[in-house]
């Protein structure tokens, strides 16, 4: 593929397999956020950009996540073809690196956006720019204050899945270590801010953060 060619198909993986230890006993993926399950907010923002989307999760999460997504605009076929909608971790609790690998193996596109389920403010326009930057490379990832934003990035599916699997085989669970094995375009914060604000990377990890996010969403909906 040349740098100016277009990928034939784009995919997305929404990562929901974590145990949400800071959130309490409930699964934050399906937590109510201003009247909508949090994972559906993420899916509804990402789905229009891609040709197919899978949710990576543990086996016991599938039923509740399916229920949370069923009424979503883009999920009318969820019962007809579940295999294209869920990528279940074969070995649970291996972290986001394993989840990314599992999800990438399940999608159809040459490139896929990986987005955590607890990022309800993900900016679709910014993801579009990451898809564009990734063309001809193995990944496009943002670095903010020396931290790589690996759970809101775009990856070439086969190359990244293989690199993740090699890392897991050698006992390494840090996705940032995989980047060294990839032809990766790194966007610094200054370039990222040309397309989005830092809110796109905001995680909801606690009940307090969920309440704050809900207040912001309610304020955005309020008439001005």
C-alpha positions in Angstrom: 0.0 0.0 0.0 1.3 3.5 -0.8 1.1 6.4 1.6 -1.5 8.1 -0.5 -3.8 5.1 -1.0 -7.0 4.6 0.8 -7.7 1.6 3.0 -10.4 -0.7 1.6 -12.3 -1.0 4.8 -12.2 0.6 8.3 -13.1 -1.2 11.5 -13.3 -0.4 15.2 -12.7 -2.3 18.4 -14.3 -1.1 21.6 -12.5 -2.4 24.6 -14.7 -3.4 27.5 -13.0 -6.4 29.1 -11.6 -4.8 32.2 -12.9 -5.4 35.7 -13.4 -1.7 36.6 -11.9 -2.1 40.0 -12.0 1.6 40.8 -15.6 1.8 39.8 -16.9 -0.7 42.4 -18.7 -4.0 41.8 -20.8 -2.9 38.9 -19.5 -3.1 35.3 -18.8 0.5 34.2 -19.2 -0.4 30.6 -23.0 -0.5 31.0 -23.2 2.2 33.7 -25.9 4.8 33.1 -24.3 8.0 31.9 -26.9 10.8 31.6 -29.6 8.3 30.5 -27.5 6.2 28.1 -25.2 3.2 28.9 -21.6 4.5 28.7 -20.5 1.9 26.1 -23.4 2.9 23.8 -22.2 6.5 24.0 -18.8 5.3 22.7 -20.2 3.0 20.1 -22.6 5.6 18.8 -19.7 8.1 18.3 -17.4 5.6 16.6 -19.8 3.4 14.5 -20.6 5.9 11.8 -16.9 6.1 10.9 -16.3 2.4 10.2 -17.6 -0.5 8.2 -17.6 -3.0 11.1 -17.3 -2.8 14.8 -16.7 -5.4 17.5 -16.8 -5.1 21.3 -14.0 -6.9 23.1 -15.1 -8.3 26.5 -15.3 -11.2 28.8 -17.8 -14.0 28.1 -20.0 -13.1 31.1 -20.3 -9.5 29.8 -21.8 -10.3 26.4 -25.5 -10.5 27.5 -25.5 -7.2 29.5 -23.5 -5.3 26.8 -25.8 -6.7 24.1 -28.8 -5.4 26.1 -27.2 -2.0 26.5 -26.6 -1.7 22.8 -29.7 -3.3 21.3 -31.7 0.0 21.2 -28.8 1.8 19.5 -29.4 3.1 16.1 -26.5 1.2 14.5 -27.1 -2.2 16.2 -30.3 -3.4 14.6 -28.5 -6.6 13.4 -26.9 -7.5 16.7 -29.1 -10.6 17.2 -28.8 -11.7 13.6 -25.0 -11.8 13.5 -23.5 -11.8 16.9 -20.1 -13.1 15.7 -19.3 -9.7 14.0 -20.3 -7.8 17.1 -18.4 -9.4 20.0 -14.8 -10.6 20.3 -14.6 -12.5 23.6 -11.2 -12.9 25.3 -10.2 -16.5 25.1 -8.2 -16.0 28.3 -9.7 -13.3 30.5 -7.9 -10.7 32.6 -4.9 -10.3 30.4 -5.2 -6.6 30.1 -5.8 -4.2 27.2 -3.0 -5.5 25.1 -4.7 -8.9 24.9 -8.0 -7.2 24.3 -6.7 -5.3 21.4 -5.2 -8.4 19.9 -8.5 -10.3 20.3 -10.5 -7.5 18.8 -8.2 -6.9 15.9 -8.3 -10.6 14.9 -12.2 -10.3 14.8 -12.6 -7.3 12.5 -12.6 -7.1 8.7 -10.8 -3.8 7.9 -7.1 -3.3 7.2 -7.1 -0.6 9.8 -9.0 -0.4 13.0 -9.6 2.2 15.7 -9.2 0.9 19.2 -11.2 2.8 21.8 -11.8 2.1 25.5 -15.4 1.8 26.6 -14.9 4.4 29.3 -14.1 7.3 26.9 -17.6 8.8 26.3 -16.2 12.0 24.9 -14.2 10.4 22.1 -14.1 12.8 19.1 -15.2 11.2 15.8 -13.5 13.8 13.8 -10.2 13.2 15.6 -10.5 9.4 15.0 -11.0 10.2 11.3 -7.7 12.2 11.3 -6.0 9.2 13.0 -7.2 6.9 10.2 -5.8 9.3 7.7 -2.4 9.5 9.4 -2.2 5.7 9.8 -2.4 5.0 6.0 0.8 3.4 4.9 2.0 2.7 8.5 1.2 0.2 11.2 -0.3 2.7 13.7 -1.2 6.3 14.5 -0.9 7.1 18.2 -1.0 10.3 20.2 1.6 11.1 22.9 0.6 13.5 25.7 3.1 14.4 28.4 5.2 11.4 27.4 2.1 9.1 27.8 1.0 7.2 24.7 -2.8 7.1 24.3 -2.9 3.5 23.1 -6.6 2.9 23.9 -7.7 5.6 21.5 -5.6 5.0 18.5 -5.7 3.5 15.0 -3.8 0.3 14.1 -3.1 -1.8 11.1 -5.0 -4.9 12.1 -2.7 -7.9 11.1 0.6 -6.3 12.0 -0.6 -5.0 15.4 -2.3 -8.3 16.3 0.9 -10.2 15.5 3.0 -7.8 17.6 0.6 -8.0 20.5 0.7 -11.8 20.4 4.5 -11.8 20.3 4.5 -9.6 23.4 2.0 -11.8 25.2 4.2 -14.9 24.4 7.2 -13.2 26.1 5.1 -12.2 29.1 4.8 -8.5 28.3 1.3 -7.0 28.8 2.1 -3.4 28.1 0.7 -2.2 24.8 3.2 0.7 24.8 6.0 -1.9 24.4 4.3 -3.2 21.2 4.7 0.2 19.5 8.5 -0.4 19.2 7.7 -3.3 17.0 5.5 -1.3 14.7 6.0 1.4 12.0 4.1 3.9 14.2 3.2 7.5 13.5 3.3 9.4 16.8 1.3 12.6 17.1 2.4 15.0 19.8 -0.1 17.0 21.8 0.4 20.2 19.7 -0.6 18.3 16.5 -3.5 16.5 18.2 -4.9 19.9 19.3 -5.3 20.8 15.7 -8.1 18.2 15.5 -9.5 17.8 19.0 -9.2 18.8 22.6 -7.8 16.6 25.4 -11.3 15.7 26.5 -11.4 13.1 23.8 -9.0 11.0 25.9 -10.9 11.4 29.2 -11.6 8.2 31.1 -14.4 7.5 33.5 -12.9 5.3 36.2 -14.9 6.2 39.3 -18.4 6.9 40.3 -17.4 10.5 41.0 -16.0 10.8 37.4 -19.3 9.3 36.1 -21.3 11.9 37.9 -19.1 14.7 36.7 -19.4 13.5 33.1 -23.2 13.3 33.4 -23.3 16.8 34.7 -21.3 18.0 31.7 -23.5 16.1 29.2 -26.6 17.5 30.9 -25.2 21.0 30.7 -24.4 20.6 27.0 -28.0 19.6 26.3 -29.5 22.5 28.3 -30.7 25.4 26.2 -28.4 28.4 26.3 
